[in-house]
Amino acid sequence: MKIEELTAKVLENNPSMDRYQLALAVSKRSDELLNGATSKLNINPKSVKAADLALMEIAEGLVSVKGFTNKEA
């Protein structure tokens, strides 16, 4: 899936989130991945950029973005 499609998917599923907040979330998860965190996807992390991998994880709902969930508490 293209980056634009992943971004649209995340923003559609989380109406309280805007692009800036998504960029911050992707940045934080990218840093985690670059510092040794294990990916939650079955993708070789060396074949994909950390930012793209982070966006994929967020789009698939494998990584929650604190404060921007669609679920009721």
Legacy VTK file of the C-alpha trace (Angstrom):
# vtk DataFile Version 3.0
C-alpha trace
ASCII
DATASET POLYDATA
POINTS 73 float
0.000 0.000 0.000
1.266 3.475 -0.813
2.231 5.915 1.926
-0.603 8.266 0.929
-3.116 5.430 1.273
-1.752 4.440 4.675
-1.924 8.043 5.865
-5.517 8.354 4.656
-6.436 5.073 6.377
-5.037 6.221 9.731
-6.689 9.626 9.536
-10.020 8.092 8.495
-9.967 5.648 11.411
-8.930 8.350 13.903
-10.972 11.491 13.194
-9.554 13.292 16.234
-6.028 13.070 14.782
-4.587 15.454 12.217
-1.561 15.047 9.922
0.763 16.871 12.298
-0.115 14.572 15.192
0.284 11.540 12.944
3.729 12.784 11.909
4.705 13.039 15.589
3.459 9.503 16.258
5.333 8.110 13.241
8.465 9.942 14.339
8.293 8.516 17.858
7.699 4.955 16.621
10.486 5.336 14.031
12.900 6.307 16.789
11.837 3.252 18.775
12.422 0.998 15.777
15.814 2.538 15.046
16.800 2.051 18.692
16.127 -1.681 18.590
12.381 -2.146 19.112
10.963 -5.198 17.389
8.563 -4.619 14.523
5.053 -5.931 14.993
4.778 -6.759 11.288
6.236 -9.736 9.450
8.457 -7.512 7.324
12.224 -7.458 7.185
13.031 -4.097 8.850
16.158 -3.759 6.717
14.087 -3.728 3.527
11.794 -0.864 4.605
12.535 2.585 6.007
11.774 2.958 9.709
9.250 5.754 9.080
7.366 3.662 6.524
7.347 0.671 8.861
6.067 2.828 11.717
3.254 4.186 9.545
2.321 0.647 8.456
2.135 -0.489 12.089
-0.046 2.469 13.055
-2.311 1.965 10.025
-2.824 -1.706 10.876
-3.667 -0.819 14.480
-0.703 -2.747 15.858
0.639 0.345 17.582
-1.769 2.555 19.445
-1.330 6.283 19.483
-2.071 7.449 23.000
-4.940 9.923 23.113
-6.143 9.241 19.567
-8.107 6.030 19.708
-11.511 5.520 18.206
-12.624 3.238 21.059
-14.772 4.373 23.947
-13.150 4.055 27.388
LINES 1 74
73 0 1 2 3 4 5 6 7 8 9 10 11 12 13 14 15 16 17 18 19 20 21 22 23 24 25 26 27 28 29 30 31 32 33 34 35 36 37 38 39 40 41 42 43 44 45 46 47 48 49 50 51 52 53 54 55 56 57 58 59 60 61 62 63 64 65 66 67 68 69 70 71 72
